[in-house]
Amino acid sequence: MTQQDITYIPDPDPESISSDVTGFNGILMSTQIPTRADGSLELGDITAQSECTLQALKVALEKAGSSMDRVLHLTIYLTDMAERAAFNEVYQRFFKQPWPVRAAVGVAELAVEGMKVEVTAMAAKA
């Protein structure tokens, strides 16, 4: 799927069937999971997973020429909505006011057993 007005930045994992970031008309879209800097998954508690997920988002956006302060919208997928407050504590270390538009969605499970959080974001290019 190649179109001249859309740019795909592939996930560095050769097994991945998803792009890290997709850009179109000055907007970037990225979906991130709790991936450590070495590419391994963090499957610890919600705080550790949230930190890895948002750090992965930060890295992906910066590679694509954007930043966390350019995020317009986030969709946060949580397997346990009771852990939303813990996610929010981490979130407030990565984002400042004005806060991005966001939605938190409770899901039964994510792609990997033990994964508690996944984030999809839209950001403006810098």
Order of alpha helices (4+ residues) and beta strands (2+ residues): beta-beta-beta-alpha-beta-alpha-beta-beta
